[in-house]
């Protein structure tokens, strides 16, 4: 029986990982909530590892948020995410854990990286200033896993997911990402009978989105590899314009009003697409289409609202 510790299991990605592994033969999950284990507390993390002795670890925990949150709280983002990465990785090595998968974010890549973004574009030019603090902490985790593998021979490696969505997302009006923000906005417009909804920019930028359940499946695939890459992108290889995304969300929610584009607002980066050919070359591809994933995510959001679990 393999004891697998999933850090951050109460978040969107962590929840998807629990769904993926909870019925997997030969896997025994080790889970701790933030109240039970503060991952920024080095002594607590080391004591946990010593007591539980997991065989494998997935580091899915982290302080996350959208542009507003990253710009407003950069000190908290760099401190907490650095602490989580160093405590989880060094603690695992100290406790004799041989297998660890560290989850990063596509924002670790340079702001002006060529499209689609390959793994070797890491650290080739400047980062996006608005989320630099978060990105630097995640880059440190990626490099830490790489160097522990190089020096100590443990199989510690990293996966870089594209933009994620799915059940258990954060729907906060200021601190959420674009997908959950749109779901909440259109849901409230539908419930309140609003005649129109305003979207920012021109709608021309393109973004890639993957359901959290697909990421969880990719993680299971990577953990089965005997010699995984140090760093691998996890995306679907296709993107949509923000205009297409807005229309897809409105359709999934069932909002039939007018969508007005405020072109005075900024568009942001024109395109952000990961090159996931390294992972597809190893034999893994996503299964969930964006339209189907959105419909399922909206139904999950409604359930979370009814049950008082929605992160608002």
Residue pairs with C-beta under 8 A, 6 or more apart in sequence:
1 26
1 27
1 28
2 26
2 27
2 28
2 55
2 56
3 28
3 30
3 52
3 53
3 54
3 55
3 56
4 21
4 27
4 28
4 29
4 30
4 54
4 55
4 56
4 57
4 58
5 29
5 30
5 31
5 52
5 54
5 56
5 57
5 58
6 14
6 17
6 18
6 21
6 29
6 30
6 31
6 57
6 58
6 60
7 14
7 32
7 39
7 57
7 58
7 59
7 60
7 61
7 84
7 88
8 14
8 39
8 59
8 60
8 61
8 62
9 15
9 17
9 18
9 29
9 31
9 32
9 33
9 60
10 33
10 34
10 168
11 60
11 61
11 64
11 168
12 164
12 165
12 166
12 167
12 168
12 169
12 170
12 212
13 60
13 103
13 161
13 164
13 212
13 215
13 216
14 60
14 61
15 167
15 168
15 212
16 166
16 167
16 168
16 212
16 213
16 215
16 216
17 58
17 60
17 216
17 219
18 29
18 31
19 213
19 216
20 213
20 216
20 217
20 219
20 220
21 27
21 29
21 216
21 220
22 29
24 220
30 52
30 54
32 48
37 44
37 45
37 48
38 44
39 45
39 61
39 83
39 84
39 87
39 88
40 79
40 80
40 83
40 84
40 87
41 87
42 83
42 86
42 87
42 91
45 87
45 88
45 91
46 87
46 91
46 94
46 95
48 91
49 91
49 92
49 94
49 95
49 97
50 95
53 95
53 96
54 92
54 95
54 97
55 97
55 98
55 99
56 97
56 98
56 99
56 100
56 101
56 223
57 88
57 92
57 97
57 99
57 100
57 101
58 100
58 101
58 103
58 219
58 223
59 84
59 85
59 88
59 89
59 100
59 101
59 102
59 103
59 141
60 103
61 84
61 88
62 80
62 81
62 84
62 103
62 138
63 76
63 77
63 80
63 81
63 84
63 134
64 105
64 134
64 170
65 73
65 77
65 170
65 175
65 176
66 174
66 175
66 176
66 177
66 178
66 181
67 130
67 131
68 174
68 175
69 77
69 174
69 175
70 77
70 130
70 131
70 133
70 134
71 130
71 131
74 132
74 133
74 134
75 133
77 131
77 133
77 134
77 137
78 133
78 134
78 136
78 137
80 137
81 134
81 137
81 138
81 141
82 137
82 140
82 141
84 141
85 102
85 137
85 138
85 140
85 141
85 144
86 140
86 141
86 144
88 100
88 102
89 100
89 102
89 141
89 144
89 145
89 148
89 156
90 144
90 148
92 100
92 156
93 148
93 152
93 154
93 156
97 154
98 154
98 155
99 154
99 155
99 156
99 223
100 145
100 154
100 155
100 156
100 157
101 156
101 157
101 158
101 159
101 219
101 222
101 223
102 141
102 142
102 144
102 145
102 156
102 157
102 158
102 159
103 158
103 159
103 161
103 219
104 138
104 139
104 141
104 142
104 158
104 159
104 160
104 161
105 134
105 135
105 138
105 160
105 161
106 117
106 160
106 161
106 162
106 163
106 233
106 235
106 272
106 274
107 127
107 128
107 131
107 134
107 135
107 138
108 122
108 127
108 135
108 138
108 139
108 142
108 160
109 117
109 121
109 122
109 160
110 121
110 123
110 124
110 125
110 126
110 127
111 125
111 126
111 127
111 128
111 129
111 269
112 125
112 126
113 121
113 124
113 125
114 121
115 271
115 272
115 273
116 237
116 273
116 274
116 275
116 276
117 233
117 272
117 273
117 274
117 275
118 233
118 275
118 278
119 160
119 229
119 231
119 232
119 233
119 275
119 278
122 139
122 142
122 231
123 139
127 135
127 136
128 135
128 269
141 158
142 158
142 160
142 231
145 156
145 157
145 158
145 230
146 156
146 157
146 158
146 230
146 231
148 154
148 156
149 155
149 156
149 157
149 230
155 227
155 228
157 222
157 228
157 229
157 230
157 231
157 232
158 230
158 231
158 232
159 215
159 218
159 219
159 222
159 231
159 232
159 233
159 234
160 231
160 232
160 233
160 234
160 274
161 210
161 215
161 234
161 235
162 208
162 209
162 210
162 233
162 234
162 235
162 236
162 273
162 274
162 276
163 177
163 178
163 179
163 207
163 208
163 209
163 210
163 272
164 209
164 210
164 211
164 212
164 215
165 177
165 179
165 180
165 209
165 210
165 211
165 212
165 293
165 294
165 297
166 211
166 212
166 213
166 293
166 297
166 300
167 212
167 296
167 297
167 300
167 301
167 304
168 212
168 300
168 304
168 311
169 176
169 177
169 179
169 180
169 183
169 297
169 301
169 311
170 176
170 177
170 180
170 311
171 180
171 181
171 183
171 184
171 301
171 310
171 311
171 312
172 311
172 312
173 181
173 184
176 184
178 207
178 242
178 245
179 209
179 245
179 249
179 297
180 301
182 245
182 246
182 249
183 249
183 252
183 253
183 297
183 298
183 301
184 301
184 312
185 197
186 197
186 249
186 250
186 253
186 255
187 253
187 255
187 298
187 301
188 194
189 196
189 197
189 255
189 257
190 253
190 254
190 255
190 257
194 257
195 257
195 258
196 257
196 258
196 259
196 260
197 250
197 255
197 257
197 258
197 259
197 260
198 260
198 261
198 262
199 242
199 243
199 246
199 259
199 260
199 261
199 262
200 261
200 262
200 265
200 266
201 242
201 261
201 262
201 263
201 265
201 266
201 267
201 268
202 243
202 261
202 263
202 267
203 241
203 242
203 243
203 244
203 246
203 261
204 241
204 242
204 243
204 267
204 270
205 241
205 242
205 267
205 268
205 269
205 270
205 271
205 272
206 239
206 240
206 241
206 242
206 270
206 271
206 272
206 273
207 239
207 240
207 242
207 245
207 271
207 272
208 235
208 236
208 237
208 238
208 239
208 240
208 272
208 273
208 274
209 236
209 239
209 240
209 245
209 290
209 293
210 234
210 235
210 236
210 286
210 288
211 286
211 288
211 293
211 296
211 297
213 288
214 236
214 286
214 287
214 288
215 234
217 284
217 286
217 287
218 234
218 279
218 284
218 286
221 282
221 283
221 284
222 228
222 232
222 284
225 282
229 278
229 282
232 278
232 279
232 282
233 274
233 275
233 276
233 278
233 279
234 274
234 276
234 279
235 273
235 274
235 275
235 276
236 276
236 286
236 290
237 273
237 274
237 275
237 276
237 277
237 280
238 273
239 271
239 272
239 273
240 248
240 290
242 267
243 261
246 259
247 259
248 290
248 291
248 294
249 294
250 259
252 291
252 294
252 295
252 297
252 298
253 298
288 296
301 310
303 309
304 310
304 311
